[in-house]
Amino acid sequence: MEDIVSTKKKTSRCVSCSECGFADVCQAYLFDRQEPLFIHDLARGKRISKNAFIYQSGTPVTALYALRSGVAKIYDTQQILQGILLPGQIFGAEELFTSQHQYSVQAATDVEICELKKTHFYEISQLTSTFTHFIIRILSRSAREKQLFINVLVKSDGLQKVSDFIQLIADIRKEYGFEHRAIELPLTKKELAQLLGISQSTLARALAALVEQQRVLMNKKEITLLHH
């Protein structure tokens, strides 16, 4: 598969526990309190091979997930690309209280995930009042990130849409403690165009315009944001 943009990272490919979307809840119930039910339900650093599905639409919802390393892709029931996931991000949040997954999540690279089973959410919430607040914060952050992506998609101008998408990915990487002046997306041009709802020719023109305007540098598989 042809990569559209890629870069060498200055830091580890794994998100730090302190930067992860699970950071607060893990700090409270894994490192500080060491709550047995939480520890029992948390699987850390599970490895998923490239192209394997972490879960598929129609399967039972059993857990909340955090991407520890790598990149994953989100598909709807028609196998249309709906989004990507970067290290540190939570996924499965919007489906947490439904019976079946509405989307499929596939590893775009070899990935590691942390999986928090929802089996004992109620029991843990009865032991400590803060657990519910942690879960609400996780759900809110996931919803905010989804809304930021929607804000990009509704842009009518192709150049603005591509520019805002690159900026959004850079901002997400910065928020989760990664090098953010360069981004890595294991997507083909066809996939990225599909994700943004534009043609491949529009995507090509937009990237060329960003280079011409000296807003980014591109060198084969590398893209670097300037003035960021």
Secondary structure, 3 states (H helix, E strand, C coil): CCCCECCCCCCCCECCCCCCCCHHHHHHHHHHCCCHHHHHHEEEEEEECCCCEEECCCCECCEEEEEEECCEEEECCCCCEEEEECCCCEECCCCCCCCECCCEEEECCCEEEEEEECCCHHHHHHHCCHHHHHHHHHHHHHHHHHHHHHHHHCCCCHHHHHHHHHHHHHHHHHHCCCCCCECCECCCHHHHHHHHCCCHHHHHHHHHHHHHCCCEEEECCEEEECCC
